[in-house]
Amino acid sequence: MNRKAQAAMEFLMTYGWAILVVLAAIAALAYFGVLSPEKFLPEKCLIETGFTCISSKVESAQSTLIFQNSYGKSVVIDSVDIGGCSKTFSTSLSSEGEGTFVVIGCSNGDVKEVFKGDLIIKYTETRTNLSKTAYGQINTKIE
């Protein structure tokens, strides 16, 4: 009877060590960034409903963002913040109008690295003079 229990324990221990080795290998791959999904995901630039991100480009020292006003009313862009780097503007966008916004003096990282950051657009509605904020995210490679 004891020999059967010993065989069962050896069987379980062998599989236990095998599972432990596999988990250690997965942890090592994740630690060194091999399993980073950001490297395989496509570029994205998403802003909440009301603005449409037409295009974006992130460089080491500056970020360029082109977006469209889809609110159906005129707005004035007060500031744009991309990944913690911001610049103030006073650009008026009519309904369905597009604007190009360049934020300079940033420290975004090195070329070919993945840039992931929050996007904050502060704007004022022209008709009501109310100040509002639109939030989004940007994920791209630094050029």
N, C-alpha and C positions, 0 to 999 in steps of 0.2 A: 504494500500500500504506500509506503514512504517513497519508493522509487518512482511511482506514477506522479506523485506530488512534486518531486524534484524535477522530473522531466517537464512538467507543466510550467514550473517556475523558470527553468532555463529557457523554454520556448518564449515565455513572456518577456524575460530579460533581454533576449536577443532582439526581439522586435522593438522593445523599449529603447535600446541603444541605437538601433537603426533610425527610429523616429527622431531621437535626440540629435543625431548627426545631420539629418535632413533639415531640421529646424535651425541648427547652427549655421548651415550653409545658406539658408534663406536669409537669416539675420545678417550674415556677412555681406551678401549681395545687396541687401537693402541699405546697409551702413555705407557702403562705397558708392551708392547711387546708381547701381546697375538696374535696379527695379523702379527707378523714378519714372512715373508715367508722364511727367511733364515733357520729357524728351520726345515722346512719341505722339503727343496730342497736337492737333493743328493749332495754328495761331487763332486767338479769339480776342475780340474787343466787344464787350457787351455793356450797354448802358440801359438803365431802366426805361420803361415805356415813356415816350415823349421825345427822346433823342435817338437817332440811328447812327451808329458808328459806321462811316463809309470806309475809312482806311486809317491805319496807324503805322508809325515807324518809330522805333526806339533805338537811339544811338547811345554811345557811352556818355556823352555830355548833354544831350538834348532829346526831347521827345516831341513828335509831331502827331497831331490828332486831327482828323477831318470828320466832322459829324454834321448831321442834318437835323434841323428843327422840325419835328413831326407833331408838335402840339396843336397846330391849327391856329396859333396866335403868335404875335411877335414877342420876342424876348431879347433881353440884353445880357450877354455873357459877362459876368463879373470876374470870375476866376476859374482856372482849371488846375486841378491837382492830380498829378500822375505819379503814383508810387512815392508819395511824400515830398515831391518837388512841385512847387506851385508858382503860378504867375497870374497877375491880375490883368484883366482886359476890360474894355468897354465896347465890345463889338455887338452890334445889333443884328439879329437874325430874324428875317420875316418868316412867315409860315412857309414851310417846305424849303427854306433857304439853307445853304451849306456854308460852313465856315472852316477855315484852317487855323489851328492854334498850335503855336510852337512854344514849348517850355524849355528855356535854356538854363545852363548852369547846374545841371543835374549830375549826380554821380550814380549812374544806372548799372555799372559793372563793365566787364570786359566783352569784347566782340565774340560772338558765337555762343555766349552764355544765355540761359533762359531768363527772361525778365517776367516776373509776375508781380502785379501791383494793383492797388485800388485806384479807382478813377472817381474823382469828385468834381462835379460841375456846379458852381454856384451861379444862379441867374436871377434876373428880375423880370417879371411879366410887365410888358410895356403898358398895357391898358389899366391894370389894377395896381401897379407899382408894388407888388408883393415880392419879397425875396424868398427864393426857394433853392433847394439843393437836390441834385440828381446824382445817384451813386451807380457805380459800375465796376467792372474788372477788366484788366488787360493781361494777356498772356502771349508773349511773342519772343523771338530771338533778337538779341542785340546785334545791330548791323554796324 
